[in-house]
């Protein structure tokens, strides 16, 4: 069943599963990856947080002395977008070194490389710390799959983590956190000609937006991540111009840097907006940051140096990853974001990935597992 396939062929296989999210429907792709892992001797569990929304966890090896190395990626993709593709997004068309498809860079190439690295070491992992492969559903648009996995007992433990999101095989030592919420304001409806009889919810929301615009985080810039940011991205309210609106809401997106306490930040914002604001937090993931001077990160840098031609410097990603959720379970595990895709192509029309980089990343992941498990 497993046959001999290289990383490009496996990426192409994964591209053929339409896992565009929404609606997601990762089950068939997840079962395919899980069957491969089982065929190579992994112990495999599936977890569905909703119908067809399947994540896979595969384990091999394991010892009491040291926790396994986690390699993780997501199997859903974003939508195709409104612009027409010049390539088939689901067949894995090749052109020179480019392999095209939705999710090629973000991040089925990364998942394929993780799987093939796992295959390469599977037979040697007995009695070693081993690896845990976590392939998630529903990363795009909120990391819902990993959020649910973090609440289950399926994840076990991990001593370090590699997130295969697109970095052109450059190891990144973290990324910003995210705190997203809606704030709802209520008023009293009245006829637009008699506003004195009502209470205008839009006025309340507008005042809140003004306060947020001048909000100061009061934190020192992070040496690598820079400063936290806030954006009010949505404003809704009112049902007709001739009515006093009795409801209005705003959507707020905050990107935090390492060391910030989300609970403390949220309580400051609640104080600022006052009791009339009803806050509904729908995404809360801490920043991910691993000290680049740490022993394991230094070894990761050393392993990547051979492929990159230069020793990496500490850098972080602009985007979010599942690590924000997985680290709720794998607390304290040093984490790097490192994968074969091109970050700038993620979510683009005619997305592609370099086939050379996919093969490179299999070698890097295998080297990382060899290092972790002293193979
Ligand atoms: Zn991604």
Boltz pocket constraint, residues with backbone or C-beta under 6 A from the ligand:
constraints:
  - pocket:
      binder: B
      contacts: [[A, 74], [A, 106], [A, 107], [A, 139], [A, 165], [A, 166], [A, 320]]
      max_distance: 6.0
